[in-house]
Amino acid sequence: MTDSGASKLLHDLRSKCASLKSAAELYKDCSPAEKKEMLALMKQAASEITVSLEKLGSGS
C-alpha cells in the first residue's frame, strides 16, 4: 500500500470513528423509532470501520 493509500484509509477511519462517537452520544436522546434507525446507522459505521481496519492491516 502506498503512503497516500494508507493516509486515505486513516482519514476515512478517523471520520467513521468520529461519526460513530457522535451517533452514540446522540442515541440516548432519541425517540424509540429514532433509536432503531440510529442503531442501524451505527452498525453500518462499525462494519465499515472493521473493513477499513482489515485493509489497513493487510496493506492493500
N, C-alpha and C positions, 0 to 999 in steps of 0.2 A: 504494500500500500504506500502510495506517495504521501509526503508530508501534507500536501494540500487535501488529499482524501481523508487523512486522519483528522486534520483540522476541521473539515466539514462535518465529519461524524461527531467529533467532540462538541462542535457548535450545536448540532441537532440534538445531541444528548442533553446538553445544558438546557436548551429550550424546552424539550419534552419533560425534563425533571421539574423545571420551574412551573410549567403548566399543570403538572400533576400535583405539585405542592399547593398551588393556588386553588385548584379544584377541591383538594382535601380540606383546606381552610374554609371554603365556602359551603361545603357539604352540610355542616351542622345547621345552617340557617335556611336550608331548602325545604320546600314542602315535600310530602311523600312522593308525589309524581316527579318533582324535580330531582329528588334524591335518586330515583330509579334511573333517570336519564343521565345524571351526573356520574353515577356509578358505572354505567356503560361507557361513558367517555373516559373515565379513569382507568377502566380495564383495558381499553384500546391504547391509551397512552402507555400503560405499563407494558403491554405487549410490544409496542414499538420501541420502548426503551430496551427491552430484552433483545430484540433483533439488532439494535444499534450496538449493544454491548458485545453480542456474538460476532458481529462484523469487525468491531474494533479488536477483539481478542484474536480473531483468525487472521487479521491483517489483510482482509480482502475488501 
